[in-house]
Amino acid sequence: MNSLRLFVLTAACAVLATPVASVAAPAESSSACMAPRQTLVERRVSEEAARGLPMLISFLNRTQPIYQVRLDAAVAMLDAARERRNQCMTASASPASD
């Protein structure tokens, strides 16, 4: 009886897991659009950049000995994040080629 229960339970799990697996594994274009994990420094730089350029500059001047990030590196981080976001928006706006 135990082996029958195990067989039925395994079959039921396989049937129920199929739709979940298709939802859990998104299409290739949407996986490229997943937000990458940001480090503490990247998050702080983007938060300060959202407050304005003078605030970003003063933040970088204050924390440069700690984080070792200069203005040119911060701008490169922000440009890379903006480029990823633009590519994602372009990929999601283009029609599916199926």
N, CA, C and O atoms as a GROMACS GRO file, in nm:
protein
  392
    1MET      N    1   0.082  -0.119   0.000
    1MET     CA    2   0.000   0.000   0.000
    1MET      C    3   0.086   0.125   0.000
    1MET      O    4   0.052   0.224  -0.065
    2ASN      N    5   0.200   0.123   0.072
    2ASN     CA    6   0.287   0.238   0.076
    2ASN      C    7   0.346   0.271  -0.060
    2ASN      O    8   0.357   0.388  -0.096
    3SER      N    9   0.383   0.168  -0.137
    3SER     CA   10   0.439   0.193  -0.269
    3SER      C   11   0.333   0.250  -0.363
    3SER      O   12   0.365   0.332  -0.450
    4LEU      N   13   0.208   0.210  -0.347
    4LEU     CA   14   0.099   0.265  -0.428
    4LEU      C   15   0.078   0.412  -0.395
    4LEU      O   16   0.061   0.495  -0.484
    5ARG      N   17   0.080   0.445  -0.266
    5ARG     CA   18   0.066   0.585  -0.226
    5ARG      C   19   0.181   0.669  -0.281
    5ARG      O   20   0.161   0.779  -0.332
    6LEU      N   21   0.300   0.615  -0.272
    6LEU     CA   22   0.417   0.686  -0.323
    6LEU      C   23   0.407   0.708  -0.473
    6LEU      O   24   0.440   0.816  -0.521
    7PHE      N   25   0.361   0.608  -0.546
    7PHE     CA   26   0.346   0.620  -0.691
    7PHE      C   27   0.241   0.726  -0.725
    7PHE      O   28   0.265   0.809  -0.813
    8VAL      N   29   0.127   0.724  -0.659
    8VAL     CA   30   0.020   0.821  -0.685
    8VAL      C   31   0.066   0.962  -0.648
    8VAL      O   32   0.039   1.057  -0.720
    9LEU      N   33   0.135   0.974  -0.537
    9LEU     CA   34   0.184   1.105  -0.494
    9LEU      C   35   0.287   1.160  -0.592
    9LEU      O   36   0.285   1.278  -0.624
   10THR      N   37   0.376   1.075  -0.640
   10THR     CA   38   0.477   1.117  -0.737
   10THR      C   39   0.413   1.161  -0.868
   10THR      O   40   0.452   1.262  -0.926
   11ALA      N   41   0.314   1.085  -0.914
   11ALA     CA   42   0.244   1.121  -1.037
   11ALA      C   43   0.168   1.253  -1.021
   11ALA      O   44   0.169   1.336  -1.111
   12ALA      N   45   0.105   1.270  -0.907
   12ALA     CA   46   0.030   1.394  -0.883
   12ALA      C   47   0.126   1.513  -0.876
   12ALA      O   48   0.095   1.619  -0.930
   13CYS      N   49   0.238   1.497  -0.813
   13CYS     CA   50   0.337   1.606  -0.806
   13CYS      C   51   0.391   1.640  -0.944
   13CYS      O   52   0.411   1.757  -0.976
   14ALA      N   53   0.414   1.539  -1.026
   14ALA     CA   54   0.464   1.564  -1.161
   14ALA      C   55   0.362   1.641  -1.244
   14ALA      O   56   0.398   1.731  -1.319
   15VAL      N   57   0.235   1.605  -1.231
   15VAL     CA   58   0.130   1.672  -1.307
   15VAL      C   59   0.113   1.815  -1.260
   15VAL      O   60   0.096   1.906  -1.341
   16LEU      N   61   0.117   1.836  -1.129
   16LEU     CA   62   0.098   1.970  -1.075
   16LEU      C   63   0.221   2.058  -1.094
   16LEU      O   64   0.208   2.180  -1.101
   17ALA      N   65   0.340   2.000  -1.102
   17ALA     CA   66   0.462   2.078  -1.114
   17ALA      C   67   0.485   2.129  -1.255
   17ALA      O   68   0.560   2.225  -1.273
   18THR      N   69   0.425   2.068  -1.355
   18THR     CA   70   0.447   2.110  -1.493
   18THR      C   71   0.404   2.254  -1.517
   18THR      O   72   0.483   2.330  -1.573
   19PRO      N   73   0.282   2.295  -1.479
   19PRO     CA   74   0.247   2.436  -1.501
   19PRO      C   75   0.332   2.532  -1.417
   19PRO      O   76   0.363   2.642  -1.461
   20VAL      N   77   0.369   2.490  -1.298
   20VAL     CA   78   0.451   2.574  -1.211
   20VAL      C   79   0.590   2.592  -1.273
   20VAL      O   80   0.646   2.701  -1.267
   21ALA      N   81   0.645   2.488  -1.332
   21ALA     CA   82   0.777   2.498  -1.393
   21ALA      C   83   0.775   2.592  -1.513
   21ALA      O   84   0.873   2.662  -1.536
   22SER      N   85   0.667   2.594  -1.588
   22SER     CA   86   0.662   2.684  -1.704
   22SER      C   87   0.651   2.829  -1.660
   22SER      O   88   0.699   2.918  -1.730
   23VAL      N   89   0.588   2.854  -1.546
   23VAL     CA   90   0.580   2.990  -1.493
   23VAL      C   91   0.712   3.028  -1.428
   23VAL      O   92   0.755   3.143  -1.439
   24ALA      N   93   0.776   2.936  -1.361
   24ALA     CA   94   0.900   2.965  -1.291
   24ALA      C   95   1.015   2.987  -1.386
   24ALA      O   96   1.110   3.058  -1.352
   25ALA      N   97   1.011   2.929  -1.506
   25ALA     CA   98   1.116   2.948  -1.606
   25ALA      C   99   1.065   3.044  -1.711
   25ALA      O  100   1.006   3.000  -1.810
   26PRO      N  101   1.086   3.175  -1.695
   26PRO     CA  102   1.034   3.272  -1.789
   26PRO      C  103   1.104   3.264  -1.923
   26PRO      O  104   1.207   3.197  -1.938
   27ALA      N  105   1.049   3.333  -2.019
   27ALA     CA  106   1.107   3.335  -2.153
   27ALA      C  107   1.246   3.397  -2.148
   27ALA      O  108   1.283   3.463  -2.051
   28GLU      N  109   1.322   3.374  -2.252
   28GLU     CA  110   1.461   3.419  -2.255
   28GLU      C  111   1.471   3.571  -2.247
   28GLU      O  112   1.561   3.622  -2.181
   29SER      N  113   1.381   3.643  -2.312
   29SER     CA  114   1.390   3.789  -2.311
   29SER      C  115   1.358   3.845  -2.173
   29SER      O  116   1.417   3.945  -2.132
   30SER      N  117   1.265   3.782  -2.101
   30SER     CA  118   1.233   3.834  -1.969
   30SER      C  119   1.340   3.799  -1.867
   30SER      O  120   1.356   3.870  -1.768
   31SER      N  121   1.414   3.689  -1.890
   31SER     CA  122   1.521   3.657  -1.797
   31SER      C  123   1.636   3.757  -1.811
   31SER      O  124   1.708   3.784  -1.715
   32ALA      N  125   1.652   3.811  -1.929
   32ALA     CA  126   1.754   3.914  -1.948
   32ALA      C  127   1.712   4.044  -1.881
   32ALA      O  128   1.796   4.129  -1.851
   33CYS      N  129   1.582   4.060  -1.857
   33CYS     CA  130   1.531   4.182  -1.798
   33CYS      C  131   1.522   4.176  -1.646
   33CYS      O  132   1.480   4.273  -1.583
   34MET      N  133   1.560   4.067  -1.588
   34MET     CA  134   1.558   4.058  -1.443
   34MET      C  135   1.657   4.159  -1.387
   34MET      O  136   1.767   4.175  -1.440
   35ALA      N  137   1.617   4.227  -1.282
   35ALA     CA  138   1.705   4.326  -1.222
   35ALA      C  139   1.822   4.256  -1.154
   35ALA      O  140   1.802   4.169  -1.069
   36PRO      N  141   1.943   4.292  -1.192
   36PRO     CA  142   2.058   4.228  -1.128
   36PRO      C  143   2.072   4.274  -0.983
   36PRO      O  144   2.030   4.384  -0.948
   37ARG      N  145   2.131   4.190  -0.902
   37ARG     CA  146   2.155   4.228  -0.763
   37ARG      C  147   2.259   4.338  -0.760
   37ARG      O  148   2.366   4.325  -0.820
   38GLN      N  149   2.227   4.445  -0.691
   38GLN     CA  150   2.321   4.555  -0.679
   38GLN      C  151   2.399   4.543  -0.549
   38GLN      O  152   2.347   4.498  -0.447
   39THR      N  153   2.524   4.582  -0.555
   39THR     CA  154   2.602   4.586  -0.433
   39THR      C  155   2.558   4.707  -0.352
   39THR      O  156   2.483   4.792  -0.400
   40LEU      N  157   2.605   4.714  -0.230
   40LEU     CA  158   2.571   4.827  -0.144
   40LEU      C  159   2.617   4.958  -0.207
   40LEU      O  160   2.545   5.058  -0.204
   41VAL      N  161   2.736   4.957  -0.263
   41VAL     CA  162   2.791   5.079  -0.324
   41VAL      C  163   2.708   5.121  -0.444
   41VAL      O  164   2.675   5.239  -0.458
   42GLU      N  165   2.673   5.026  -0.530
   42GLU     CA  166   2.592   5.058  -0.648
   42GLU      C  167   2.456   5.113  -0.607
   42GLU      O  168   2.406   5.209  -0.667
   43ARG      N  169   2.396   5.054  -0.506
   43ARG     CA  170   2.266   5.102  -0.460
   43ARG      C  171   2.275   5.243  -0.403
   43ARG      O  172   2.192   5.329  -0.432
   44ARG      N  173   2.377   5.267  -0.322
   44ARG     CA  174   2.395   5.401  -0.263
   44ARG      C  175   2.423   5.505  -0.371
   44ARG      O  176   2.371   5.616  -0.364
   45VAL      N  177   2.506   5.470  -0.470
   45VAL     CA  178   2.537   5.563  -0.578
   45VAL      C  179   2.411   5.595  -0.657
   45VAL      O  180   2.387   5.712  -0.690
   46SER      N  181   2.331   5.495  -0.688
   46SER     CA  182   2.208   5.522  -0.766
   46SER      C  183   2.108   5.603  -0.685
   46SER      O  184   2.036   5.685  -0.741
   47GLU      N  185   2.102   5.580  -0.554
   47GLU     CA  186   2.012   5.661  -0.470
   47GLU      C  187   2.056   5.807  -0.466
   47GLU      O  188   1.974   5.898  -0.476
   48GLU      N  189   2.185   5.828  -0.453
   48GLU     CA  190   2.235   5.966  -0.450
   48GLU      C  191   2.222   6.032  -0.587
   48GLU      O  192   2.196   6.152  -0.595
   49ALA      N  193   2.240   5.956  -0.693
   49ALA     CA  194   2.224   6.012  -0.827
   49ALA      C  195   2.080   6.055  -0.852
   49ALA      O  196   2.055   6.152  -0.923
   50ALA      N  197   1.986   5.983  -0.794
   50ALA     CA  198   1.844   6.019  -0.809
   50ALA      C  199   1.815   6.152  -0.739
   50ALA      O  200   1.720   6.222  -0.776
   51ARG      N  201   1.896   6.186  -0.640
   51ARG     CA  202   1.876   6.312  -0.568
   51ARG      C  203   1.938   6.430  -0.641
   51ARG      O  204   1.910   6.545  -0.607
   52GLY      N  205   2.022   6.405  -0.741
   52GLY     CA  206   2.080   6.512  -0.820
   52GLY      C  207   2.231   6.502  -0.825
   52GLY      O  208   2.294   6.436  -0.743
   53LEU      N  209   2.288   6.570  -0.924
   53LEU     CA  210   2.432   6.566  -0.945
   53LEU      C  211   2.511   6.627  -0.829
   53LEU      O  212   2.611   6.568  -0.788
   54PRO      N  213   2.471   6.741  -0.775
   54PRO     CA  214   2.548   6.795  -0.661
   54PRO      C  215   2.549   6.701  -0.541
   54PRO      O  216   2.650   6.690  -0.471
   55MET      N  217   2.437   6.634  -0.516
   55MET     CA  218   2.431   6.540  -0.404
   55MET      C  219   2.520   6.418  -0.431
   55MET      O  220   2.585   6.367  -0.340
   56LEU      N  221   2.523   6.372  -0.556
   56LEU     CA  222   2.609   6.260  -0.591
   56LEU      C  223   2.756   6.297  -0.574
   56LEU      O  224   2.834   6.219  -0.519
   57ILE      N  225   2.794   6.414  -0.619
   57ILE     CA  226   2.933   6.457  -0.606
   57ILE      C  227   2.974   6.469  -0.460
   57ILE      O  228   3.081   6.424  -0.421
   58SER      N  229   2.888   6.531  -0.379
   58SER     CA  230   2.924   6.544  -0.237
   58SER      C  231   2.930   6.408  -0.168
   58SER      O  232   3.015   6.386  -0.082
   59PHE      N  233   2.840   6.315  -0.205
   59PHE     CA  234   2.844   6.180  -0.150
   59PHE      C  235   2.974   6.110  -0.186
   59PHE      O  236   3.038   6.048  -0.102
   60LEU      N  237   3.014   6.122  -0.313
   60LEU     CA  238   3.138   6.057  -0.357
   60LEU      C  239   3.260   6.118  -0.290
   60LEU      O  240   3.354   6.047  -0.256
   61ASN      N  241   3.259   6.250  -0.272
   61ASN     CA  242   3.372   6.314  -0.204
   61ASN      C  243   3.382   6.270  -0.058
   61ASN      O  244   3.491   6.250  -0.006
   62ARG      N  245   3.267   6.255   0.007
   62ARG     CA  246   3.266   6.212   0.148
   62ARG      C  247   3.309   6.068   0.164
   62ARG      O  248   3.383   6.035   0.257
   63THR      N  249   3.265   5.981   0.073
   63THR     CA  250   3.284   5.836   0.092
   63THR      C  251   3.395   5.777   0.007
   63THR      O  252   3.415   5.656   0.009
   64GLN      N  253   3.468   5.858  -0.067
   64GLN     CA  254   3.574   5.805  -0.154
   64GLN      C  255   3.680   5.728  -0.076
   64GLN      O  256   3.725   5.624  -0.125
   65PRO      N  257   3.722   5.771   0.043
   65PRO     CA  258   3.819   5.688   0.116
   65PRO      C  259   3.762   5.554   0.162
   65PRO      O  260   3.836   5.458   0.181
   66ILE      N  261   3.631   5.546   0.179
   66ILE     CA  262   3.569   5.422   0.226
   66ILE      C  263   3.539   5.328   0.111
   66ILE      O  264   3.582   5.212   0.111
   67TYR      N  265   3.462   5.378   0.011
   67TYR     CA  266   3.416   5.293  -0.100
   67TYR      C  267   3.513   5.286  -0.216
   67TYR      O  268   3.501   5.197  -0.301
   68GLN      N  269   3.610   5.378  -0.223
   68GLN     CA  270   3.706   5.381  -0.333
   68GLN      C  271   3.636   5.396  -0.469
   68GLN      O  272   3.675   5.332  -0.566
   69VAL      N  273   3.533   5.480  -0.474
   69VAL     CA  274   3.460   5.505  -0.598
   69VAL      C  275   3.475   5.652  -0.632
   69VAL      O  276   3.445   5.740  -0.551
   70ARG      N  277   3.522   5.678  -0.754
   70ARG     CA  278   3.536   5.814  -0.801
   70ARG      C  279   3.418   5.847  -0.892
   70ARG      O  280   3.338   5.760  -0.926
   71LEU      N  281   3.410   5.972  -0.931
   71LEU     CA  282   3.296   6.018  -1.011
   71LEU      C  283   3.288   5.945  -1.144
   71LEU      O  284   3.179   5.908  -1.187
   72ASP      N  285   3.400   5.923  -1.210
   72ASP     CA  286   3.397   5.855  -1.340
   72ASP      C  287   3.348   5.710  -1.326
   72ASP      O  288   3.276   5.661  -1.413
   73ALA      N  289   3.386   5.642  -1.219
   73ALA     CA  290   3.338   5.505  -1.197
   73ALA      C  291   3.189   5.504  -1.164
   73ALA      O  292   3.117   5.414  -1.206
   74ALA      N  293   3.144   5.603  -1.088
   74ALA     CA  294   3.002   5.611  -1.054
   74ALA      C  295   2.919   5.637  -1.179
   74ALA      O  296   2.812   5.578  -1.196
   75VAL      N  297   2.968   5.724  -1.266
   75VAL     CA  298   2.897   5.752  -1.391
   75VAL      C  299   2.893   5.627  -1.478
   75VAL      O  300   2.791   5.599  -1.541
   76ALA      N  301   3.002   5.552  -1.482
   76ALA     CA  302   3.004   5.427  -1.559
   76ALA      C  303   2.904   5.326  -1.503
   76ALA      O  304   2.837   5.257  -1.580
   77MET      N  305   2.892   5.318  -1.369
   77MET     CA  306   2.793   5.228  -1.308
   77MET      C  307   2.652   5.268  -1.348
   77MET      O  308   2.571   5.183  -1.384
   78LEU      N  309   2.624   5.397  -1.341
   78LEU     CA  310   2.491   5.446  -1.373
   78LEU      C  311   2.459   5.427  -1.520
   78LEU      O  312   2.347   5.392  -1.555
   79ASP      N  313   2.558   5.451  -1.608
   79ASP     CA  314   2.537   5.430  -1.751
   79ASP      C  315   2.511   5.284  -1.784
   79ASP      O  316   2.426   5.253  -1.867
   80ALA      N  317   2.583   5.193  -1.718
   80ALA     CA  318   2.562   5.050  -1.742
   80ALA      C  319   2.423   5.007  -1.698
   80ALA      O  320   2.357   4.930  -1.766
   81ALA      N  321   2.378   5.058  -1.584
   81ALA     CA  322   2.243   5.025  -1.536
   81ALA      C  323   2.138   5.081  -1.630
   81ALA      O  324   2.038   5.015  -1.658
   82ARG      N  325   2.159   5.202  -1.679
   82ARG     CA  326   2.064   5.264  -1.772
   82ARG      C  327   2.060   5.186  -1.904
   82ARG      O  328   1.954   5.168  -1.962
   83GLU      N  329   2.176   5.142  -1.951
   83GLU     CA  330   2.182   5.064  -2.075
   83GLU      C  331   2.109   4.931  -2.061
   83GLU      O  332   2.036   4.890  -2.151
   84ARG      N  333   2.128   4.862  -1.947
   84ARG     CA  334   2.055   4.737  -1.923
   84ARG      C  335   1.904   4.762  -1.923
   84ARG      O  336   1.827   4.684  -1.980
   85ARG      N  337   1.862   4.871  -1.858
   85ARG     CA  338   1.720   4.903  -1.851
   85ARG      C  339   1.665   4.936  -1.991
   85ARG      O  340   1.554   4.895  -2.024
   86ASN      N  341   1.742   5.008  -2.073
   86ASN     CA  342   1.697   5.041  -2.208
   86ASN      C  343   1.688   4.916  -2.295
   86ASN      O  344   1.594   4.902  -2.374
   87GLN      N  345   1.785   4.826  -2.283
   87GLN     CA  346   1.780   4.701  -2.359
   87GLN      C  347   1.660   4.618  -2.319
   87GLN      O  348   1.597   4.554  -2.404
   88CYS      N  349   1.629   4.617  -2.191
   88CYS     CA  350   1.514   4.542  -2.142
   88CYS      C  351   1.385   4.600  -2.198
   88CYS      O  352   1.296   4.528  -2.242
   89MET      N  353   1.376   4.733  -2.195
   89MET     CA  354   1.255   4.797  -2.247
   89MET      C  355   1.241   4.774  -2.396
   89MET      O  356   1.129   4.754  -2.445
   90THR      N  357   1.351   4.775  -2.470
   90THR     CA  358   1.348   4.748  -2.613
   90THR      C  359   1.306   4.604  -2.640
   90THR      O  360   1.226   4.578  -2.730
   91ALA      N  361   1.362   4.512  -2.562
   91ALA     CA  362   1.328   4.370  -2.581
   91ALA      C  363   1.184   4.341  -2.546
   91ALA      O  364   1.119   4.260  -2.612
   92SER      N  365   1.131   4.407  -2.442
   92SER     CA  366   0.992   4.382  -2.405
   92SER      C  367   0.895   4.452  -2.499
   92SER      O  368   0.780   4.410  -2.512
   93ALA      N  369   0.939   4.558  -2.564
   93ALA     CA  370   0.850   4.631  -2.656
   93ALA      C  371   0.845   4.564  -2.794
   93ALA      O  372   0.746   4.579  -2.865
   94SER      N  373   0.949   4.491  -2.831
   94SER     CA  374   0.950   4.427  -2.962
   94SER      C  375   0.856   4.307  -2.961
   94SER      O  376   0.847   4.236  -2.860
   95PRO      N  377   0.784   4.284  -3.073
   95PRO     CA  378   0.690   4.171  -3.077
   95PRO      C  379   0.765   4.038  -3.075
   95PRO      O  380   0.880   4.028  -3.120
   96ALA      N  381   0.700   3.938  -3.023
   96ALA     CA  382   0.758   3.803  -3.017
   96ALA      C  383   0.775   3.749  -3.157
   96ALA      O  384   0.688   3.769  -3.242
   97SER      N  385   0.884   3.680  -3.181
   97SER     CA  386   0.913   3.628  -3.315
   97SER      C  387   0.862   3.485  -3.333
   97SER      O  388   0.902   3.417  -3.427
   98ASP      N  389   0.775   3.441  -3.244
   98ASP     CA  390   0.724   3.303  -3.255
   98ASP      C  391   0.639   3.290  -3.376
   98ASP      O  392   0.587   3.181  -3.403
   0.00000   0.00000   0.00000
